[in-house]
């Protein structure tokens, strides 16, 4: 005489961890990732708090009480504040003072913004003629294709740096500065 049985256990969370495999630039946000919580119990599930730790942000569609069989979705993004690996958690707190019933681990890598690289202009040193306009054009590259730029030029004439024109291109651009020097 033997008896056998099998059961299928369905988890309350559709995932227990999120790892952003692509690096995310410091100051930017990753693509969204979602986590679904389903009440697989026999009674309504109180949701006292849904929170993230670390450099992550969340928004959700969860009610304060999740009915039996009901599901809600949390959207999470990675928003690094510094260069390097980062970890955190998404926590569903279900009762006052109780340990969280459900935790999702979060991980990603932030990468610092690459500095633009100035291309040395040819024909240096440049020399101007008193009373005639001098135009300086300097190209630069930038590995961060979506960056925008501003530039200031210090002419060395005792005046503070001045804002100059920047022609933006994906991956860099050209800075153009014009000045007419007076007699010394």
Helices and strands as residue ranges (DSSP letters): E 17-19, E 24-25, E 33-38, E 45-46, E 49-52, E 56-60, E 65-66, E 71-78, E 84-93, E 102-111, E 117-118, E 133-141, E 151-153, E 162-169, E 172-180
